[in-house]
């Protein structure tokens, strides 16, 4: 077992670093294009075949509850960012698909957000980034 004080110190450092970096890169999001949660939905959707994904897969990738995801998706449908239709393979499920408007908004935000992330993470070498990725994957039990 690890040293308890060291584990707590490392956790606090990780938490504070994540919070600070997130705060710095959150300026990439705005209500005119996409807010952070909408970007997260679009990230899952755009990675799917035909820029579509099952609603349950979107929910699994989000850090909010299923009812919150459902309300968010409904707001995104109302804004014209995605469409939603029944899942032909699951009568209780739904498929969400990015619209042209949603894809355009996602591309604008993803370009700026990717640039912000790369800039902020540039304080680490490629070797350190590989290490960081491995360590965080290990913490997530992947």
Chimera marker file (.cmm) of the C-alpha trace (Angstrom):
<marker_set name="trace">
<marker id="1" x="0.000" y="0.000" z="0.000" r="1" g="1" b="0" radius="0.5"/>
<marker id="2" x="1.188" y="3.509" z="-0.788" r="1" g="1" b="0" radius="0.5"/>
<marker id="3" x="2.121" y="6.059" z="1.833" r="1" g="1" b="0" radius="0.5"/>
<marker id="4" x="-1.198" y="7.646" z="2.843" r="1" g="1" b="0" radius="0.5"/>
<marker id="5" x="0.116" y="11.220" z="3.123" r="1" g="1" b="0" radius="0.5"/>
<marker id="6" x="1.865" y="10.978" z="-0.231" r="1" g="1" b="0" radius="0.5"/>
<marker id="7" x="-1.293" y="9.571" z="-1.828" r="1" g="1" b="0" radius="0.5"/>
<marker id="8" x="-3.378" y="12.451" z="-0.439" r="1" g="1" b="0" radius="0.5"/>
<marker id="9" x="-0.809" y="15.031" z="-1.523" r="1" g="1" b="0" radius="0.5"/>
<marker id="10" x="-0.633" y="13.558" z="-5.037" r="1" g="1" b="0" radius="0.5"/>
<marker id="11" x="-4.432" y="13.484" z="-5.275" r="1" g="1" b="0" radius="0.5"/>
<marker id="12" x="-4.735" y="17.108" z="-4.166" r="1" g="1" b="0" radius="0.5"/>
<marker id="13" x="-2.094" y="18.155" z="-6.684" r="1" g="1" b="0" radius="0.5"/>
<marker id="14" x="-3.845" y="16.259" z="-9.494" r="1" g="1" b="0" radius="0.5"/>
<marker id="15" x="-7.215" y="17.725" z="-8.523" r="1" g="1" b="0" radius="0.5"/>
<marker id="16" x="-5.885" y="21.291" z="-8.334" r="1" g="1" b="0" radius="0.5"/>
<marker id="17" x="-3.999" y="20.953" z="-11.639" r="1" g="1" b="0" radius="0.5"/>
<marker id="18" x="-7.114" y="19.604" z="-13.367" r="1" g="1" b="0" radius="0.5"/>
<marker id="19" x="-9.237" y="22.399" z="-11.930" r="1" g="1" b="0" radius="0.5"/>
<marker id="20" x="-6.765" y="25.121" z="-12.942" r="1" g="1" b="0" radius="0.5"/>
<marker id="21" x="-6.255" y="23.795" z="-16.482" r="1" g="1" b="0" radius="0.5"/>
<marker id="22" x="-9.989" y="23.290" z="-16.955" r="1" g="1" b="0" radius="0.5"/>
<marker id="23" x="-10.676" y="26.847" z="-15.810" r="1" g="1" b="0" radius="0.5"/>
<marker id="24" x="-8.091" y="28.208" z="-18.260" r="1" g="1" b="0" radius="0.5"/>
<marker id="25" x="-9.415" y="26.299" z="-21.267" r="1" g="1" b="0" radius="0.5"/>
<marker id="26" x="-13.112" y="26.744" z="-20.463" r="1" g="1" b="0" radius="0.5"/>
<marker id="27" x="-13.022" y="30.128" z="-22.204" r="1" g="1" b="0" radius="0.5"/>
<marker id="28" x="-13.295" y="28.182" z="-25.483" r="1" g="1" b="0" radius="0.5"/>
<marker id="29" x="-17.013" y="27.605" z="-24.835" r="1" g="1" b="0" radius="0.5"/>
<marker id="30" x="-19.886" y="30.051" z="-25.233" r="1" g="1" b="0" radius="0.5"/>
<marker id="31" x="-23.637" y="29.811" z="-25.564" r="1" g="1" b="0" radius="0.5"/>
<marker id="32" x="-23.574" y="31.080" z="-29.153" r="1" g="1" b="0" radius="0.5"/>
<marker id="33" x="-21.664" y="28.007" z="-30.344" r="1" g="1" b="0" radius="0.5"/>
<marker id="34" x="-21.486" y="25.242" z="-27.740" r="1" g="1" b="0" radius="0.5"/>
<marker id="35" x="-21.270" y="25.131" z="-23.988" r="1" g="1" b="0" radius="0.5"/>
<marker id="36" x="-18.961" y="22.520" z="-22.414" r="1" g="1" b="0" radius="0.5"/>
<marker id="37" x="-21.673" y="19.890" z="-21.905" r="1" g="1" b="0" radius="0.5"/>
<marker id="38" x="-22.920" y="20.296" z="-25.492" r="1" g="1" b="0" radius="0.5"/>
<marker id="39" x="-19.355" y="19.927" z="-26.737" r="1" g="1" b="0" radius="0.5"/>
<marker id="40" x="-19.068" y="16.671" z="-24.786" r="1" g="1" b="0" radius="0.5"/>
<marker id="41" x="-22.234" y="15.352" z="-26.458" r="1" g="1" b="0" radius="0.5"/>
<marker id="42" x="-20.982" y="16.411" z="-29.887" r="1" g="1" b="0" radius="0.5"/>
<marker id="43" x="-17.605" y="14.783" z="-29.246" r="1" g="1" b="0" radius="0.5"/>
<marker id="44" x="-19.271" y="11.388" z="-28.796" r="1" g="1" b="0" radius="0.5"/>
<marker id="45" x="-21.716" y="11.923" z="-31.652" r="1" g="1" b="0" radius="0.5"/>
<marker id="46" x="-19.133" y="13.086" z="-34.198" r="1" g="1" b="0" radius="0.5"/>
<marker id="47" x="-16.925" y="10.087" z="-33.452" r="1" g="1" b="0" radius="0.5"/>
<marker id="48" x="-19.744" y="7.718" z="-34.416" r="1" g="1" b="0" radius="0.5"/>
<marker id="49" x="-20.510" y="6.379" z="-37.885" r="1" g="1" b="0" radius="0.5"/>
<marker id="50" x="-22.329" y="9.055" z="-39.848" r="1" g="1" b="0" radius="0.5"/>
<marker id="51" x="-21.867" y="11.498" z="-36.961" r="1" g="1" b="0" radius="0.5"/>
<marker id="52" x="-24.428" y="9.559" z="-34.947" r="1" g="1" b="0" radius="0.5"/>
<marker id="53" x="-24.445" y="7.681" z="-31.639" r="1" g="1" b="0" radius="0.5"/>
<marker id="54" x="-26.847" y="5.839" z="-29.407" r="1" g="1" b="0" radius="0.5"/>
<marker id="55" x="-28.148" y="8.029" z="-26.610" r="1" g="1" b="0" radius="0.5"/>
<marker id="56" x="-26.989" y="5.421" z="-24.072" r="1" g="1" b="0" radius="0.5"/>
<marker id="57" x="-23.407" y="5.784" z="-25.415" r="1" g="1" b="0" radius="0.5"/>
<marker id="58" x="-23.604" y="9.558" z="-25.096" r="1" g="1" b="0" radius="0.5"/>
<marker id="59" x="-24.844" y="9.148" z="-21.519" r="1" g="1" b="0" radius="0.5"/>
<marker id="60" x="-22.036" y="6.699" z="-20.697" r="1" g="1" b="0" radius="0.5"/>
<marker id="61" x="-19.428" y="9.260" z="-21.790" r="1" g="1" b="0" radius="0.5"/>
<marker id="62" x="-20.887" y="12.143" z="-19.805" r="1" g="1" b="0" radius="0.5"/>
<marker id="63" x="-20.160" y="13.061" z="-16.207" r="1" g="1" b="0" radius="0.5"/>
<marker id="64" x="-23.770" y="13.980" z="-15.483" r="1" g="1" b="0" radius="0.5"/>
<marker id="65" x="-26.862" y="11.891" z="-14.715" r="1" g="1" b="0" radius="0.5"/>
<marker id="66" x="-29.021" y="10.231" z="-17.370" r="1" g="1" b="0" radius="0.5"/>
<marker id="67" x="-31.966" y="12.603" z="-16.793" r="1" g="1" b="0" radius="0.5"/>
<marker id="68" x="-29.603" y="15.587" z="-17.154" r="1" g="1" b="0" radius="0.5"/>
<marker id="69" x="-28.224" y="14.166" z="-20.407" r="1" g="1" b="0" radius="0.5"/>
<marker id="70" x="-31.770" y="13.672" z="-21.711" r="1" g="1" b="0" radius="0.5"/>
<marker id="71" x="-32.690" y="17.290" z="-20.947" r="1" g="1" b="0" radius="0.5"/>
<marker id="72" x="-29.428" y="18.509" z="-22.519" r="1" g="1" b="0" radius="0.5"/>
<marker id="73" x="-30.042" y="16.463" z="-25.669" r="1" g="1" b="0" radius="0.5"/>
<marker id="74" x="-33.601" y="17.829" z="-25.912" r="1" g="1" b="0" radius="0.5"/>
<marker id="75" x="-32.254" y="21.396" z="-25.663" r="1" g="1" b="0" radius="0.5"/>
<marker id="76" x="-29.675" y="20.611" z="-28.360" r="1" g="1" b="0" radius="0.5"/>
<marker id="77" x="-32.430" y="19.233" z="-30.607" r="1" g="1" b="0" radius="0.5"/>
<marker id="78" x="-34.413" y="22.443" z="-30.052" r="1" g="1" b="0" radius="0.5"/>
<marker id="79" x="-31.329" y="24.495" z="-30.979" r="1" g="1" b="0" radius="0.5"/>
<marker id="80" x="-30.893" y="22.492" z="-34.191" r="1" g="1" b="0" radius="0.5"/>
<marker id="81" x="-27.508" y="21.035" z="-33.207" r="1" g="1" b="0" radius="0.5"/>
<marker id="82" x="-28.579" y="17.394" z="-33.293" r="1" g="1" b="0" radius="0.5"/>
<marker id="83" x="-31.558" y="15.307" z="-34.316" r="1" g="1" b="0" radius="0.5"/>
<marker id="84" x="-33.012" y="12.444" z="-32.317" r="1" g="1" b="0" radius="0.5"/>
<marker id="85" x="-34.885" y="9.406" z="-33.573" r="1" g="1" b="0" radius="0.5"/>
<marker id="86" x="-35.844" y="5.974" z="-32.213" r="1" g="1" b="0" radius="0.5"/>
<marker id="87" x="-33.114" y="3.332" z="-32.205" r="1" g="1" b="0" radius="0.5"/>
<marker id="88" x="-34.242" y="0.592" z="-34.630" r="1" g="1" b="0" radius="0.5"/>
<marker id="89" x="-32.291" y="-1.996" z="-32.599" r="1" g="1" b="0" radius="0.5"/>
<marker id="90" x="-33.574" y="-0.916" z="-29.177" r="1" g="1" b="0" radius="0.5"/>
<marker id="91" x="-37.206" y="0.109" z="-28.847" r="1" g="1" b="0" radius="0.5"/>
<marker id="92" x="-36.480" y="2.050" z="-25.655" r="1" g="1" b="0" radius="0.5"/>
<marker id="93" x="-33.375" y="3.785" z="-26.997" r="1" g="1" b="0" radius="0.5"/>
<marker id="94" x="-32.659" y="6.684" z="-29.316" r="1" g="1" b="0" radius="0.5"/>
<marker id="95" x="-30.081" y="7.644" z="-31.907" r="1" g="1" b="0" radius="0.5"/>
<marker id="96" x="-28.737" y="11.194" z="-31.909" r="1" g="1" b="0" radius="0.5"/>
<marker id="97" x="-27.158" y="12.596" z="-35.062" r="1" g="1" b="0" radius="0.5"/>
<marker id="98" x="-25.271" y="15.841" z="-35.612" r="1" g="1" b="0" radius="0.5"/>
<marker id="99" x="-26.936" y="18.312" z="-37.948" r="1" g="1" b="0" radius="0.5"/>
<marker id="100" x="-24.945" y="20.458" z="-40.370" r="1" g="1" b="0" radius="0.5"/>
<marker id="101" x="-25.387" y="23.376" z="-37.960" r="1" g="1" b="0" radius="0.5"/>
<marker id="102" x="-24.169" y="21.214" z="-35.075" r="1" g="1" b="0" radius="0.5"/>
<marker id="103" x="-21.170" y="19.949" z="-37.045" r="1" g="1" b="0" radius="0.5"/>
<marker id="104" x="-20.185" y="23.500" z="-37.986" r="1" g="1" b="0" radius="0.5"/>
<marker id="105" x="-20.418" y="24.679" z="-34.372" r="1" g="1" b="0" radius="0.5"/>
<marker id="106" x="-18.474" y="21.642" z="-33.167" r="1" g="1" b="0" radius="0.5"/>
<marker id="107" x="-15.691" y="22.221" z="-35.709" r="1" g="1" b="0" radius="0.5"/>
<marker id="108" x="-15.335" y="25.875" z="-34.682" r="1" g="1" b="0" radius="0.5"/>
<marker id="109" x="-15.136" y="25.073" z="-30.994" r="1" g="1" b="0" radius="0.5"/>
<marker id="110" x="-13.007" y="21.922" z="-31.432" r="1" g="1" b="0" radius="0.5"/>
<marker id="111" x="-10.394" y="23.857" z="-33.398" r="1" g="1" b="0" radius="0.5"/>
<marker id="112" x="-10.070" y="26.548" z="-30.721" r="1" g="1" b="0" radius="0.5"/>
<marker id="113" x="-10.331" y="24.048" z="-27.868" r="1" g="1" b="0" radius="0.5"/>
<marker id="114" x="-7.697" y="21.749" z="-29.350" r="1" g="1" b="0" radius="0.5"/>
<marker id="115" x="-5.351" y="24.703" z="-29.753" r="1" g="1" b="0" radius="0.5"/>
<marker id="116" x="-5.943" y="25.761" z="-26.116" r="1" g="1" b="0" radius="0.5"/>
<marker id="117" x="-5.327" y="22.251" z="-24.817" r="1" g="1" b="0" radius="0.5"/>
<marker id="118" x="-2.136" y="21.837" z="-26.859" r="1" g="1" b="0" radius="0.5"/>
<marker id="119" x="-0.861" y="25.230" z="-25.723" r="1" g="1" b="0" radius="0.5"/>
<marker id="120" x="-1.617" y="24.575" z="-22.054" r="1" g="1" b="0" radius="0.5"/>
<marker id="121" x="-0.130" y="21.074" z="-22.144" r="1" g="1" b="0" radius="0.5"/>
<marker id="122" x="3.001" y="22.289" z="-23.941" r="1" g="1" b="0" radius="0.5"/>
<marker id="123" x="4.703" y="22.757" z="-20.558" r="1" g="1" b="0" radius="0.5"/>
<marker id="124" x="5.126" y="18.963" z="-20.609" r="1" g="1" b="0" radius="0.5"/>
<marker id="125" x="7.472" y="17.084" z="-22.920" r="1" g="1" b="0" radius="0.5"/>
<marker id="126" x="6.134" y="14.356" z="-25.207" r="1" g="1" b="0" radius="0.5"/>
<marker id="127" x="7.622" y="11.794" z="-22.823" r="1" g="1" b="0" radius="0.5"/>
<marker id="128" x="5.840" y="13.414" z="-19.869" r="1" g="1" b="0" radius="0.5"/>
<marker id="129" x="2.560" y="13.489" z="-21.814" r="1" g="1" b="0" radius="0.5"/>
<marker id="130" x="2.881" y="9.751" z="-22.494" r="1" g="1" b="0" radius="0.5"/>
<marker id="131" x="3.586" y="9.210" z="-18.789" r="1" g="1" b="0" radius="0.5"/>
<marker id="132" x="0.637" y="11.359" z="-17.768" r="1" g="1" b="0" radius="0.5"/>
<marker id="133" x="-1.672" y="9.487" z="-20.127" r="1" g="1" b="0" radius="0.5"/>
<marker id="134" x="-0.494" y="6.129" z="-18.770" r="1" g="1" b="0" radius="0.5"/>
<marker id="135" x="-0.869" y="7.234" z="-15.157" r="1" g="1" b="0" radius="0.5"/>
<marker id="136" x="-4.363" y="8.664" z="-15.593" r="1" g="1" b="0" radius="0.5"/>
<marker id="137" x="-5.447" y="5.557" z="-17.524" r="1" g="1" b="0" radius="0.5"/>
<marker id="138" x="-4.149" y="3.454" z="-14.644" r="1" g="1" b="0" radius="0.5"/>
<marker id="139" x="-6.146" y="5.544" z="-12.174" r="1" g="1" b="0" radius="0.5"/>
<marker id="140" x="-9.252" y="4.997" z="-14.303" r="1" g="1" b="0" radius="0.5"/>
<marker id="141" x="-8.488" y="1.245" z="-14.299" r="1" g="1" b="0" radius="0.5"/>
<marker id="142" x="-8.234" y="0.958" z="-18.091" r="1" g="1" b="0" radius="0.5"/>
<link id1="1" id2="2" r="1" g="1" b="0" radius="0.2"/>
<link id1="2" id2="3" r="1" g="1" b="0" radius="0.2"/>
<link id1="3" id2="4" r="1" g="1" b="0" radius="0.2"/>
<link id1="4" id2="5" r="1" g="1" b="0" radius="0.2"/>
<link id1="5" id2="6" r="1" g="1" b="0" radius="0.2"/>
<link id1="6" id2="7" r="1" g="1" b="0" radius="0.2"/>
<link id1="7" id2="8" r="1" g="1" b="0" radius="0.2"/>
<link id1="8" id2="9" r="1" g="1" b="0" radius="0.2"/>
<link id1="9" id2="10" r="1" g="1" b="0" radius="0.2"/>
<link id1="10" id2="11" r="1" g="1" b="0" radius="0.2"/>
<link id1="11" id2="12" r="1" g="1" b="0" radius="0.2"/>
<link id1="12" id2="13" r="1" g="1" b="0" radius="0.2"/>
<link id1="13" id2="14" r="1" g="1" b="0" radius="0.2"/>
<link id1="14" id2="15" r="1" g="1" b="0" radius="0.2"/>
<link id1="15" id2="16" r="1" g="1" b="0" radius="0.2"/>
<link id1="16" id2="17" r="1" g="1" b="0" radius="0.2"/>
<link id1="17" id2="18" r="1" g="1" b="0" radius="0.2"/>
<link id1="18" id2="19" r="1" g="1" b="0" radius="0.2"/>
<link id1="19" id2="20" r="1" g="1" b="0" radius="0.2"/>
<link id1="20" id2="21" r="1" g="1" b="0" radius="0.2"/>
<link id1="21" id2="22" r="1" g="1" b="0" radius="0.2"/>
<link id1="22" id2="23" r="1" g="1" b="0" radius="0.2"/>
<link id1="23" id2="24" r="1" g="1" b="0" radius="0.2"/>
<link id1="24" id2="25" r="1" g="1" b="0" radius="0.2"/>
<link id1="25" id2="26" r="1" g="1" b="0" radius="0.2"/>
<link id1="26" id2="27" r="1" g="1" b="0" radius="0.2"/>
<link id1="27" id2="28" r="1" g="1" b="0" radius="0.2"/>
<link id1="28" id2="29" r="1" g="1" b="0" radius="0.2"/>
<link id1="29" id2="30" r="1" g="1" b="0" radius="0.2"/>
<link id1="30" id2="31" r="1" g="1" b="0" radius="0.2"/>
<link id1="31" id2="32" r="1" g="1" b="0" radius="0.2"/>
<link id1="32" id2="33" r="1" g="1" b="0" radius="0.2"/>
<link id1="33" id2="34" r="1" g="1" b="0" radius="0.2"/>
<link id1="34" id2="35" r="1" g="1" b="0" radius="0.2"/>
<link id1="35" id2="36" r="1" g="1" b="0" radius="0.2"/>
<link id1="36" id2="37" r="1" g="1" b="0" radius="0.2"/>
<link id1="37" id2="38" r="1" g="1" b="0" radius="0.2"/>
<link id1="38" id2="39" r="1" g="1" b="0" radius="0.2"/>
<link id1="39" id2="40" r="1" g="1" b="0" radius="0.2"/>
<link id1="40" id2="41" r="1" g="1" b="0" radius="0.2"/>
<link id1="41" id2="42" r="1" g="1" b="0" radius="0.2"/>
<link id1="42" id2="43" r="1" g="1" b="0" radius="0.2"/>
<link id1="43" id2="44" r="1" g="1" b="0" radius="0.2"/>
<link id1="44" id2="45" r="1" g="1" b="0" radius="0.2"/>
<link id1="45" id2="46" r="1" g="1" b="0" radius="0.2"/>
<link id1="46" id2="47" r="1" g="1" b="0" radius="0.2"/>
<link id1="47" id2="48" r="1" g="1" b="0" radius="0.2"/>
<link id1="48" id2="49" r="1" g="1" b="0" radius="0.2"/>
<link id1="49" id2="50" r="1" g="1" b="0" radius="0.2"/>
<link id1="50" id2="51" r="1" g="1" b="0" radius="0.2"/>
<link id1="51" id2="52" r="1" g="1" b="0" radius="0.2"/>
<link id1="52" id2="53" r="1" g="1" b="0" radius="0.2"/>
<link id1="53" id2="54" r="1" g="1" b="0" radius="0.2"/>
<link id1="54" id2="55" r="1" g="1" b="0" radius="0.2"/>
<link id1="55" id2="56" r="1" g="1" b="0" radius="0.2"/>
<link id1="56" id2="57" r="1" g="1" b="0" radius="0.2"/>
<link id1="57" id2="58" r="1" g="1" b="0" radius="0.2"/>
<link id1="58" id2="59" r="1" g="1" b="0" radius="0.2"/>
<link id1="59" id2="60" r="1" g="1" b="0" radius="0.2"/>
<link id1="60" id2="61" r="1" g="1" b="0" radius="0.2"/>
<link id1="61" id2="62" r="1" g="1" b="0" radius="0.2"/>
<link id1="62" id2="63" r="1" g="1" b="0" radius="0.2"/>
<link id1="63" id2="64" r="1" g="1" b="0" radius="0.2"/>
<link id1="64" id2="65" r="1" g="1" b="0" radius="0.2"/>
<link id1="65" id2="66" r="1" g="1" b="0" radius="0.2"/>
<link id1="66" id2="67" r="1" g="1" b="0" radius="0.2"/>
<link id1="67" id2="68" r="1" g="1" b="0" radius="0.2"/>
<link id1="68" id2="69" r="1" g="1" b="0" radius="0.2"/>
<link id1="69" id2="70" r="1" g="1" b="0" radius="0.2"/>
<link id1="70" id2="71" r="1" g="1" b="0" radius="0.2"/>
<link id1="71" id2="72" r="1" g="1" b="0" radius="0.2"/>
<link id1="72" id2="73" r="1" g="1" b="0" radius="0.2"/>
<link id1="73" id2="74" r="1" g="1" b="0" radius="0.2"/>
<link id1="74" id2="75" r="1" g="1" b="0" radius="0.2"/>
<link id1="75" id2="76" r="1" g="1" b="0" radius="0.2"/>
<link id1="76" id2="77" r="1" g="1" b="0" radius="0.2"/>
<link id1="77" id2="78" r="1" g="1" b="0" radius="0.2"/>
<link id1="78" id2="79" r="1" g="1" b="0" radius="0.2"/>
<link id1="79" id2="80" r="1" g="1" b="0" radius="0.2"/>
<link id1="80" id2="81" r="1" g="1" b="0" radius="0.2"/>
<link id1="81" id2="82" r="1" g="1" b="0" radius="0.2"/>
<link id1="82" id2="83" r="1" g="1" b="0" radius="0.2"/>
<link id1="83" id2="84" r="1" g="1" b="0" radius="0.2"/>
<link id1="84" id2="85" r="1" g="1" b="0" radius="0.2"/>
<link id1="85" id2="86" r="1" g="1" b="0" radius="0.2"/>
<link id1="86" id2="87" r="1" g="1" b="0" radius="0.2"/>
<link id1="87" id2="88" r="1" g="1" b="0" radius="0.2"/>
<link id1="88" id2="89" r="1" g="1" b="0" radius="0.2"/>
<link id1="89" id2="90" r="1" g="1" b="0" radius="0.2"/>
<link id1="90" id2="91" r="1" g="1" b="0" radius="0.2"/>
<link id1="91" id2="92" r="1" g="1" b="0" radius="0.2"/>
<link id1="92" id2="93" r="1" g="1" b="0" radius="0.2"/>
<link id1="93" id2="94" r="1" g="1" b="0" radius="0.2"/>
<link id1="94" id2="95" r="1" g="1" b="0" radius="0.2"/>
<link id1="95" id2="96" r="1" g="1" b="0" radius="0.2"/>
<link id1="96" id2="97" r="1" g="1" b="0" radius="0.2"/>
<link id1="97" id2="98" r="1" g="1" b="0" radius="0.2"/>
<link id1="98" id2="99" r="1" g="1" b="0" radius="0.2"/>
<link id1="99" id2="100" r="1" g="1" b="0" radius="0.2"/>
<link id1="100" id2="101" r="1" g="1" b="0" radius="0.2"/>
<link id1="101" id2="102" r="1" g="1" b="0" radius="0.2"/>
<link id1="102" id2="103" r="1" g="1" b="0" radius="0.2"/>
<link id1="103" id2="104" r="1" g="1" b="0" radius="0.2"/>
<link id1="104" id2="105" r="1" g="1" b="0" radius="0.2"/>
<link id1="105" id2="106" r="1" g="1" b="0" radius="0.2"/>
<link id1="106" id2="107" r="1" g="1" b="0" radius="0.2"/>
<link id1="107" id2="108" r="1" g="1" b="0" radius="0.2"/>
<link id1="108" id2="109" r="1" g="1" b="0" radius="0.2"/>
<link id1="109" id2="110" r="1" g="1" b="0" radius="0.2"/>
<link id1="110" id2="111" r="1" g="1" b="0" radius="0.2"/>
<link id1="111" id2="112" r="1" g="1" b="0" radius="0.2"/>
<link id1="112" id2="113" r="1" g="1" b="0" radius="0.2"/>
<link id1="113" id2="114" r="1" g="1" b="0" radius="0.2"/>
<link id1="114" id2="115" r="1" g="1" b="0" radius="0.2"/>
<link id1="115" id2="116" r="1" g="1" b="0" radius="0.2"/>
<link id1="116" id2="117" r="1" g="1" b="0" radius="0.2"/>
<link id1="117" id2="118" r="1" g="1" b="0" radius="0.2"/>
<link id1="118" id2="119" r="1" g="1" b="0" radius="0.2"/>
<link id1="119" id2="120" r="1" g="1" b="0" radius="0.2"/>
<link id1="120" id2="121" r="1" g="1" b="0" radius="0.2"/>
<link id1="121" id2="122" r="1" g="1" b="0" radius="0.2"/>
<link id1="122" id2="123" r="1" g="1" b="0" radius="0.2"/>
<link id1="123" id2="124" r="1" g="1" b="0" radius="0.2"/>
<link id1="124" id2="125" r="1" g="1" b="0" radius="0.2"/>
<link id1="125" id2="126" r="1" g="1" b="0" radius="0.2"/>
<link id1="126" id2="127" r="1" g="1" b="0" radius="0.2"/>
<link id1="127" id2="128" r="1" g="1" b="0" radius="0.2"/>
<link id1="128" id2="129" r="1" g="1" b="0" radius="0.2"/>
<link id1="129" id2="130" r="1" g="1" b="0" radius="0.2"/>
<link id1="130" id2="131" r="1" g="1" b="0" radius="0.2"/>
<link id1="131" id2="132" r="1" g="1" b="0" radius="0.2"/>
<link id1="132" id2="133" r="1" g="1" b="0" radius="0.2"/>
<link id1="133" id2="134" r="1" g="1" b="0" radius="0.2"/>
<link id1="134" id2="135" r="1" g="1" b="0" radius="0.2"/>
<link id1="135" id2="136" r="1" g="1" b="0" radius="0.2"/>
<link id1="136" id2="137" r="1" g="1" b="0" radius="0.2"/>
<link id1="137" id2="138" r="1" g="1" b="0" radius="0.2"/>
<link id1="138" id2="139" r="1" g="1" b="0" radius="0.2"/>
<link id1="139" id2="140" r="1" g="1" b="0" radius="0.2"/>
<link id1="140" id2="141" r="1" g="1" b="0" radius="0.2"/>
<link id1="141" id2="142" r="1" g="1" b="0" radius="0.2"/>
</marker_set>
